[in-house]
Every structure is written in C-alpha cells, then in structure tokens.
C-alpha cells in the first residue's frame, strides 16, 4: 500500500498540484470573509463608513464588543442558546441511542422492526408542516418555553440512522458475552455498548450542537417574548433593526454607540456568535470522521 501511495507518476503529480490549489482556494473563500468581519468589528465607525477596512482594523477600537457585553441583549440571548444546546443535545442523544439500539437488530429478533423503520423513514419525506406543528406546540403549552425549541426536533432521523448503522458494525459477540454474564438489555446498552459508541455519539452530537446553535427560525415563531430569544434569533432581528437599537439607546450605551456604527456592531456580535462552535469543534473533530464513515457503511 505504501508503494502505491508513494508512487509519483506525472498524472498523479498534476492531480496533487491542482488538488492543492483547489483546496487552498476553497479554504481562502471560507476564511477571507471571516477575517474581513473581524477587521470591521475592531475598526472605527468613520473608517468602516469610508470603506477603508479590508483585512486589518483601521482606527482600532473595542467599543463594538463593549456594546455587545454591556449595552445589548447579547449575553441573555447567549445564555438561552447555551441552555438550549445543552438540553437539546442531551434529549437528542438519549432518544437516538434508545431508538437506534433495537432497530440495529435483525428483524427476527425485534417484532415489527421493518414497520417501525418505515415509519421513521417516512417522516423524513413527509411531515406535518409549519402550521400544524405550531398549533401542536401551542396546544400542549410549550409556546414561549425553552422546550418549544427542543422537543419538536427531539429525534433527528438522519442521526438515528447513522447510529443504527454504527451499532450494526460492532461485534455481536460483545453483547452475547455480556448477557451470558447476566447483564440485562439496559445494562448491556448503557454499560457495555455505550462506551463503544463514542465516535458515533461525537458525530451525531456535533450535528445536534450545530443544528440547535444555528437555528433562528424556531425562536422567532415560538418565542413571544424577545428576552427569551436564542442568540441566532436575536442576531437575526439585530441585523434588521440595529438602526432602531442605536436610536433608542440611552445613558452609557448611547456614549458607546457614538463611537460605532451599524456595521461594526453587527460584525462584533456575529463574530462572537461563532466562537463557541470554533471552540467545540477541534475537541470532537477526531471522532467525527470515524463515526460518520463507520455509521454510513451499511444501509
């Protein structure tokens, strides 16, 4: 295998060069807007208004970040988002594991397995739609509650299928040995199988984190009180109504806003919103590829 990988033909050299250039350009397309956003957030309002900021701050200032932490609703919205992600990931992972475990067994061992599987797959294609879902959330009393952001997507079917396929790839002898030693179904699942599911749990957990963190629409329709908006919903309203925020500012907040404008304020808060994902991703990235590849081998 090493001989094949180390072999350098002219065509392979050309492929490696073009592949390196293509991936470098793709990375630049992703990183350059982020650097530009960061430069704007640390620049003075007059420099930004004059279009003099590209990739480096001009008239360096931190007033936009001072406003984010002291004058706006950024921190309360951040707390709502963190609370939502914690609850959402716990609920998602619990339901994914409990559902995927029996469905990973042969149909001869689980009565009606194919019927349950068809039921879950159909929900990927057909769902109730926005209005019926909103009515259901309202009728069961979840409106304006954190659970309205968590429970409607409590069981992501795509992640459940990844977990189910990962479980099928584990040696069946492990479960048989545990049951011979006297372990029941739940003891086998939580004490024997769960430690082996780390790559798959990290993968579907990352899916859940990104899904809950980036979702702004649920907060907009289910939260009637703007103080309960999650961060992405708050940022969405901020992008639309930031001029109104500046106009209504008073006291110390008004003094801060005198040294910033709409673009610097938006840039600072958008940058702050990406930091948690940038912190979390490197710690679980090593599990991500393993869990995703092994979970997608079998259909």
Number of C-alpha atoms within 10 A of each C-alpha: 5 6 7 7 7 8 10 12 9 9 9 11 12 12 12 13 11 12 12 12 12 12 11 12 12 11 11 12 11 11 11 13 13 17 16 16 22 21 22 30 30 25 25 23 26 14 15 23 13 8 10 14 20 16 15 16 21 18 13 15 17 16 24 29 21 16 22 17 14 14 20 16 19 22 14 17 21 19 15 17 25 18 13 21 21 16 18 26 22 16 17 24 22 13 15 24 21 14 18 22 19 17 23 18 15 12 13 8 10 12 11 11 17 13 11 12 13 10 11 17 14 11 11 11 7 8 10 10 8 10 9 11 13 18 12 15 20 14 10 9 12 17 19 19 16 21 17 22 28 21 15 14 15 20 21 18 18 15 23 24 23 25 30 25 22 27 25 19 14 14 9 11 9 12 18 13 12 18 14 9 9 11 16 12 13 11 14 18 18 13 12 15 18 15 11 15 17 14 24 27 25 22 26 24 20 20 18 25 21 15 15 24 22 17 16 20 14 17 24 19 15 21 21 13 11 15 12 22 28 32 27 23 22 21 21 16 15 20 15 9 12 18 12 10 15 18 10 10 15 13 8 11 16 16 13 21 22 11 16 23 21 19 18 26 25 22 22 23 21 20 15 15 18 13 10 11 14 10 10 12 14 11 11 16 14 13 17 22 15 16 21 21 15 19 24 15 12 13 8
